[in-house]
């Protein structure tokens, strides 16, 4: 994909595109958001596979399952909030999804449903929604003040 000709180039290094040009270009921003929307489909599928598949398929860190639940849902929710800038809708959906996936683990042979895992996942979702909400509000406020 070639970059649009309207992008500003850095005067000292003409082969570098400035960050202001990337952020201000609606075509490139729309393209990034479109790719993010396309990438959310495999991410959602991988989340369901990790939640309902065999326990040995789940990527784990050495920091414990609590951290894994929190940071996993935090990252996925933040990515979804970038693709679709509706943090409150996405947050509610992912909190319900965390509870549903944890409840469905009762039907898998090598796992059990565990209520604190729902709270760790929902906590990660809530933290990501809070970050996304603050950034979208700040971005809109900045855009209004600059006009």
C-alpha positions as semicolon CSV with decimal commas, in nm:
position;residue;x (nm);y (nm);z (nm)
1;X;0,000;0,000;0,000
2;X;0,142;0,336;-0,095
3;X;0,106;0,631;0,132
4;X;-0,102;0,927;0,015
5;X;0,085;1,222;-0,135
6;X;-0,062;1,467;0,117
7;X;0,154;1,340;0,401
8;X;0,405;1,583;0,546
9;X;0,767;1,483;0,520
10;X;1,026;1,570;0,779
11;X;1,249;1,850;0,643
12;X;1,566;1,700;0,790
13;X;1,487;1,345;0,675
14;X;1,260;1,344;0,369
15;X;1,212;0,966;0,375
16;X;1,049;0,978;0,721
17;X;0,685;1,068;0,763
18;X;0,607;1,282;1,065
19;X;0,373;1,159;1,336
20;X;0,153;1,465;1,283
21;X;0,100;1,361;0,922
22;X;0,001;1,009;1,021
23;X;-0,240;1,123;1,292
24;X;-0,391;1,393;1,074
25;X;-0,444;1,186;0,762
26;X;-0,798;1,046;0,758
27;X;-0,719;0,793;0,482
28;X;-0,436;0,630;0,676
29;X;-0,631;0,642;1,002
30;X;-0,928;0,473;0,836
31;X;-0,701;0,211;0,685
32;X;-0,548;0,131;1,025
33;X;-0,890;0,107;1,184
34;X;-1,011;-0,121;0,903
35;X;-0,715;-0,354;0,955
36;X;-0,780;-0,350;1,328
37;X;-1,142;-0,453;1,263
38;X;-1,025;-0,737;1,039
39;X;-0,778;-0,854;1,306
40;X;-1,044;-0,863;1,578
41;X;-1,208;-1,168;1,420
42;X;-0,909;-1,404;1,467
43;X;-0,842;-1,253;1,808
44;X;-1,197;-1,334;1,919
45;X;-1,165;-1,687;1,781
46;X;-0,834;-1,737;1,963
47;X;-0,991;-1,610;2,286
48;X;-1,270;-1,868;2,262
49;X;-1,022;-2,144;2,177
50;X;-0,800;-2,048;2,471
51;X;-1,098;-2,036;2,706
52;X;-1,269;-2,357;2,598
53;X;-0,986;-2,563;2,451
54;X;-0,750;-2,793;2,639
55;X;-0,569;-2,631;2,931
56;X;-0,227;-2,702;2,781
57;X;-0,310;-2,480;2,480
58;X;-0,346;-2,168;2,697
59;X;-0,041;-1,941;2,695
60;X;0,063;-1,871;3,054
61;X;0,312;-1,639;3,216
62;X;0,507;-1,705;3,533
63;X;0,305;-1,433;3,708
64;X;0,001;-1,651;3,777
65;X;-0,338;-1,711;3,623
66;X;-0,481;-1,399;3,791
67;X;-0,239;-1,175;3,602
68;X;-0,297;-1,374;3,283
69;X;-0,673;-1,319;3,302
70;X;-0,637;-0,950;3,383
71;X;-0,375;-0,861;3,122
72;X;-0,531;-1,082;2,853
73;X;-0,872;-0,922;2,878
74;X;-0,711;-0,578;2,918
75;X;-0,515;-0,610;2,593
76;X;-0,794;-0,762;2,390
77;X;-1,046;-0,503;2,510
78;X;-0,807;-0,216;2,437
79;X;-0,752;-0,349;2,086
80;X;-1,127;-0,381;2,028
81;X;-1,176;-0,027;2,160
82;X;-0,926;0,097;1,901
83;X;-1,108;-0,084;1,622
84;X;-1,455;0,024;1,733
85;X;-1,444;0,342;1,944
86;X;-1,742;0,255;2,165
87;X;-1,569;0,164;2,493
88;X;-1,881;0,131;2,707
89;X;-2,053;-0,107;2,465
90;X;-1,738;-0,312;2,417
91;X;-1,676;-0,319;2,792
92;X;-2,020;-0,452;2,873
93;X;-1,994;-0,711;2,599
94;X;-1,654;-0,834;2,713
95;X;-1,754;-0,849;3,079
96;X;-2,049;-1,067;2,982
97;X;-1,822;-1,272;2,755
98;X;-1,573;-1,326;3,038
99;X;-1,852;-1,461;3,258
100;X;-1,996;-1,675;2,979
101;X;-1,662;-1,829;2,883
102;X;-1,577;-1,902;3,245
103;X;-1,918;-2,063;3,296
104;X;-1,876;-2,275;2,984
105;X;-1,550;-2,410;3,124
106;X;-1,762;-2,623;3,358
107;X;-1,850;-2,835;3,053
108;X;-1,489;-2,897;2,946
109;X;-1,322;-3,213;3,075
110;X;-0,997;-3,063;3,209
111;X;-1,125;-2,733;3,353
112;X;-1,365;-2,599;3,609
113;X;-1,558;-2,274;3,631
114;X;-1,408;-2,042;3,891
115;X;-1,588;-1,722;3,995
116;X;-1,275;-1,519;4,089
117;X;-1,149;-1,573;3,733
118;X;-1,457;-1,385;3,610
119;X;-1,371;-1,094;3,837
120;X;-1,008;-1,082;3,720
121;X;-1,118;-1,085;3,357
122;X;-1,386;-0,823;3,418
123;X;-1,132;-0,612;3,605
124;X;-0,904;-0,617;3,302
125;X;-1,195;-0,520;3,080
126;X;-1,294;-0,238;3,315
127;X;-0,939;-0,101;3,327
128;X;-0,911;-0,106;2,947
129;X;-1,249;0,061;2,904
130;X;-1,149;0,329;3,151
131;X;-0,826;0,398;2,960
132;X;-1,006;0,403;2,625
133;X;-1,285;0,625;2,758
134;X;-1,040;0,878;2,902
135;X;-0,835;0,888;2,581
136;X;-1,139;0,928;2,354
137;X;-1,278;1,207;2,571
138;X;-0,941;1,382;2,586
139;X;-0,901;1,348;2,208
140;X;-1,245;1,496;2,144
141;X;-1,185;1,778;2,390
142;X;-0,851;1,855;2,225
143;X;-1,016;1,853;1,881
144;X;-1,288;2,091;1,999
145;X;-1,039;2,331;2,154
146;X;-0,820;2,338;1,844
147;X;-1,117;2,441;1,627
